[in-house]
Structure formats: C-alpha cells, structure tokens
Amino acid sequence: MGFLAKDDEWHDCLKEVSQWASGTKMRRIFVTMVAYSQVSNVKELWEKNWELLSDDIQHYQRSLLNRPELHLSPDETKELCLIELEKLFHKIGKSLVDIPGMPIPNCNTFDRANRLLAEELSYNRSSMSTEFEKNFPKLNHDQRVAYDQIMESINTNNGKCFFIEGFGGSGKTFLWKVISAKLRSEGRIVLCVATSGIAALLMDGGRTAHSRFRIPIKLNPTSTCDIYQGSDVADLHQNASLIIWDEAPMAHRNAIEALERTLRDIMRKHNKNNLTKPFGGMTVVFGGDFRQTLPIIKKGSRADIVDASLKMSYVWQYLEILKLTENLRLRQPNSSETELNDIADFSKWILQIGDGEDCSVFCEANIDIPSELMVERQGEPIIDIVREIYPHLECNYVNPEYLASRAILAPHHEMVHKLNEYVLSQIPGEEITYLSSDYVQNENGKQNIEHPEFPAELLNSLQIPGFPDHEIKLKLGVPVILLRNIDQASGLCNRTRLIIKKNGQMVH
Ligand SMILES: Nc1ncnc2c1ncn2[C@@H]1O[C@H](COP(=O)(O)OP(=O)(O)OP(=O)(O)O)[C@@H](O)[C@H]1O
C-alpha cells in the first residue's frame, strides 16, 4: 500500500527466501516486490541483496558457455544479474529504466524500441500454421461467417469493427484462436486482450485490456490511454493488424472509448485520414455476452450500470453484430450421453434466466432452482455447503484436480471469511497467522507512539473492501486465490487459484 517508511520487511523477506530459494526464484520475488509493493528505497534493497539475487549467475554462465573454470568478478555478476532482472521486468511490461535508483545493465542485449514488437513477432510461424490447419475446418457456420468477415476487413484494410455475441460455450475463444493462428502464421500482429486477467489467460498471448492499452485506472468520459506517438507501445499498435477484446461487456464504456480516441490519434501516423475513422481505421473485434457480468459500479444503481455499458457508448454504432448460437461445449468428444444431456439442460435453463424470459417488466421473477442443484439442509448451512461441494475434504485437499474442479461463491466478504475459517479448520496441519504491518517506525527504527483515538486493535479489526485484512491464516496445502495481476505471462493474475506449498515467517 506504500505506507511503510522503511523497507525492513522486504530485506527480511529476501533473507528468509534465500534460505530455500534459488537465485532465479529470488529474482522473481524481487521483481514482484519492486513492481507491486512500493518498496521505498529500491536502490538500497538492490545494493544490500544483489549477492543473494545472483547466487546462481556464475553457475549459469559456466554451463551456458561450457567453461567450468569461468570466474566472474562482482561487477560482471551484478551486470548479468541486472540483465536477468530486466528480462523479468520486460515480461510484466516494465523496465529497470522506469525504476528510480536502480542501475541499468550496460549492454546492448535489449533493444527497447523493438521489445514489444519483437515479442508479438516471435511466434513460430510453422506451428501457428499447423494449428490453423487443424482448427479452421472445425469452425461451425456462425464462426465461419465471423471469420470471413473479420479477415476480409483486415485484408482489404477496411477497418471494420465487430461485436461477436455468444453465450458461454458458443465458441468465441476458439474463434479467437483460429484467427490469431492465421495472422501469426503470416507474420502479422494480433493484440488479444480480455477485460479480466483470468479470461486473458485463455487467449494465446492474451493480456488484460488495461495493461495492453495503458488504460488509466480512474476513467472519465474524455480519458485517453497512456500511449504517445513515437513510443514503443504506439509502434506496436501501428503495426498491428487486429485487436480482439474478449469480455467487452464487462468493461466500462469509458475504457473502450479511451482506446477508440487513442487509436485515432496514433494511427494517423500512417494516414492522416485515420483521425476521422473509428478506432483509427484498425479492425477491432469485441466479444462477450451481455447476460454475463456487466461493468462493476461501486454502489451503482441499475441505471448507473446500464449507463456504463458498451451498448450505451457512441462506439456501439460502429460495431457490426455477429452472433454465435450453437453450444459447442456439447461437442466434447469424451463426454457420455448423460453428461451431454445434463450440459444441454443446464445451458438451456441458464440462458432462459439470462434472457429474462420469466421476468416481469420490473425485472423481478421467481426462479425455480432444480432440486439436483440444491444443497440438502441438514444442520448448519456452512457445514452442509462445504460437505456437498468439498466431500471428504480432509483426504482430498492434496489433490489439485479435486480443488480445481469446485468452488464456493459468496456475495459478501463476511460470508467468505466464515467459509474460509470453517474450511481451514477441516484441513489437518499447523495453522500459521500472518499479520500486516501496523506501526510506523521512526528514523531510529523505534515504533512511533500510536494515535490514542485510533488504537491498533480497532484499526486491525476493520474489514474494508479493496483493503487487505490485518490477519490471514494459512495451512500447508490450502488453496488460495490471488487478487492481483502480478505476472500475466506466468499465469499469476487476479482470480488465479494457487496452492500453499511452503509456509515461512515472512513469505508463503
Ligand atoms: N468449431 C468447434 N469445433 C469443436 N470444438 C469447438 C469448436 N468451437 C468451440 N469448441 C469447443 O467448445 C468449447 C467451448 O468453446 P469456447 O471456450 O471457445 O466458448 P466461449 O464462447 O469462449 O465460452 P466462454 O464464454 O464460457 O468462455 C471448448 O472446449 C472449445 O474447444
């Protein structure tokens, strides 16, 4: 949160990790700290810990160069370690150059101007071509219509914009795969984004829209993206053939409008007429389903949510709507007939609800939940739900497939805490409690006197949305859910589920 004046926690954390982690792991942790945890003096953190961060560098160089006698000087080791750090920063769209106080490796390994472009052009064309050949013939009629129209817009430089509307399982992600493989097999660039990190993971080379387009967190109706003519990000966009934005109905229309305005500005480099074209003449494909989650407006009314939706944007008039109507999940080759019938019934039922077929004009309805979807009430509701969703948890919690195939959703944090507490109590093993920092050190390293009106006990008991709790309890083997986008390329993003493999004092 950036409230800590000193970095003792980070130094202690690196020391603890160094007892069990390799230099490679330590560098990843260092990058995560610096990029996401607002270390106040990065230079000092680096200078005091560079030896720990580079403990495998000499070994790595020896095997890379096949020179077992190689001996690196401290300066050479530092330099190589900085290069490795720079690689990791690049993976998350950052660079040492952006971090005040950090030295920059003195080498030509990184051509910053071309880094983003090089990454998008690094796909293996022949494997992309094989993937395309394999999947293209499988496209159904709706997918094929969409594919043809999108490709025609790209190939004729028509700059059309589309909205591919399809419920869950109608083959949107599959279509993105086929189009991306086709373009990448020809050495062309397609920028795949999704509104949430977890959906972006399903797209090849996917990123969140906010990160790829540098969309500001605080948006207003005139916002633009943080992309400027002449920057390497602008260069990437100017060279792209297509943008695919999945889960578009979840995005605030101001975010989409910010991209629209920005593209007009940066695409005029090729042709000044692009300033007057929607999305600067780029072919853009949005996908999603308005029955699913709409933009989240804090304490917003129904009208506020509708107003924030893509359909209310001036951009909507530019979009050609194409529909995917077949449930392709029913084509799963390994499913039994009963399973397929169950999926078909469930998807029909959920679509009926999504379409509001049983709703009155005031959008109120009584929904009959089929009995097989209900949890039978035997005693305490929390115990009943956990028993139903996580049968024999005490033996099964070590099985990743078991954990990955189930989840309990709850609308409020209070209920999440109760469920967590109960589930944790059912898992064997020692419980470890981690606390957040709750005092400020003065310059002598002593604790500052707390404010009498706000005793620490009171502050520590507060549970505020968007603010981590003071206390978290964990056990070895428990599943946890990540609530930040840390390293998209490695799959670490908001909503990624992880398993606790090690419990330290400072790190887990
Ligand atoms: N043309 C196709 N031929 C064979 N299988 C397909 C085809 N299109 C999609 N599928 C398969 O159907 C399933 C659902 O498709 P997909 O994930 O693309 O749907 P989706 O619309 O993106 O769903 P969601 O909105 O839930 O993410 C996947 O397993 C996918 O591989």
The ligand as an SDF file (V2000), in Angstrom:
LIG
                    3D

 31 33  0  0  0  0  0  0  0  0999 V2000
  -15.8100  -25.3140  -34.0170 N   0  0  0  0  0  0  0  0  0  0  0  0
  -15.5250  -26.0560  -32.9440 C   0  0  0  0  0  0  0  0  0  0  0  0
  -15.2730  -27.3610  -33.0640 N   0  0  0  0  0  0  0  0  0  0  0  0
  -15.0020  -28.1380  -31.9990 C   0  0  0  0  0  0  0  0  0  0  0  0
  -14.9700  -27.6860  -30.7270 N   0  0  0  0  0  0  0  0  0  0  0  0
  -15.2080  -26.3840  -30.5570 C   0  0  0  0  0  0  0  0  0  0  0  0
  -15.4950  -25.5030  -31.6440 C   0  0  0  0  0  0  0  0  0  0  0  0
  -15.6920  -24.2630  -31.1420 N   0  0  0  0  0  0  0  0  0  0  0  0
  -15.5230  -24.3690  -29.8130 C   0  0  0  0  0  0  0  0  0  0  0  0
  -15.2450  -25.6330  -29.4650 N   0  0  0  0  0  0  0  0  0  0  0  0
  -15.0240  -26.1480  -28.1060 C   0  0  0  0  0  0  0  0  0  0  0  0
  -16.2010  -25.8500  -27.3420 O   0  0  0  0  0  0  0  0  0  0  0  0
  -15.8400  -25.4470  -26.0240 C   0  0  0  0  0  0  0  0  0  0  0  0
  -16.4000  -24.0500  -25.7480 C   0  0  0  0  0  0  0  0  0  0  0  0
  -15.8380  -23.1390  -26.6660 O   0  0  0  0  0  0  0  0  0  0  0  0
  -15.1850  -21.7460  -26.2120 P   0  0  0  0  0  0  0  0  0  0  0  0
  -14.4140  -21.8990  -24.9620 O   0  0  0  0  0  0  0  0  0  0  0  0
  -14.4910  -21.2040  -27.4130 O   0  0  0  0  0  0  0  0  0  0  0  0
  -16.5180  -20.9380  -25.9220 O   0  0  0  0  0  0  0  0  0  0  0  0
  -16.6840  -19.4830  -25.3530 P   0  0  0  0  0  0  0  0  0  0  0  0
  -17.7970  -18.8630  -26.1020 O   0  0  0  0  0  0  0  0  0  0  0  0
  -15.3840  -18.7710  -25.3780 O   0  0  0  0  0  0  0  0  0  0  0  0
  -17.1300  -19.7810  -23.8600 O   0  0  0  0  0  0  0  0  0  0  0  0
  -16.9960  -18.8560  -22.5530 P   0  0  0  0  0  0  0  0  0  0  0  0
  -17.7300  -17.5840  -22.8510 O   0  0  0  0  0  0  0  0  0  0  0  0
  -17.6320  -19.6790  -21.4790 O   0  0  0  0  0  0  0  0  0  0  0  0
  -15.5160  -18.6530  -22.3640 O   0  0  0  0  0  0  0  0  0  0  0  0
  -14.3250  -25.5020  -25.9630 C   0  0  0  0  0  0  0  0  0  0  0  0
  -13.9470  -26.7380  -25.3930 O   0  0  0  0  0  0  0  0  0  0  0  0
  -13.8850  -25.4190  -27.4090 C   0  0  0  0  0  0  0  0  0  0  0  0
  -12.6580  -26.0800  -27.6340 O   0  0  0  0  0  0  0  0  0  0  0  0
  1  2  1  0
  2  3  1  0
  2  7  2  0
  3  4  2  0
  4  5  1  0
  5  6  2  0
  6  7  1  0
  6 10  1  0
  7  8  1  0
  8  9  2  0
  9 10  1  0
 10 11  1  0
 11 12  1  0
 11 30  1  0
 12 13  1  0
 13 14  1  0
 13 28  1  0
 14 15  1  0
 15 16  1  0
 16 17  2  0
 16 18  1  0
 16 19  1  0
 19 20  1  0
 20 21  2  0
 20 22  1  0
 20 23  1  0
 23 24  1  0
 24 25  2  0
 24 26  1  0
 24 27  1  0
 28 29  1  0
 28 30  1  0
 30 31  1  0
M  END
$$$$
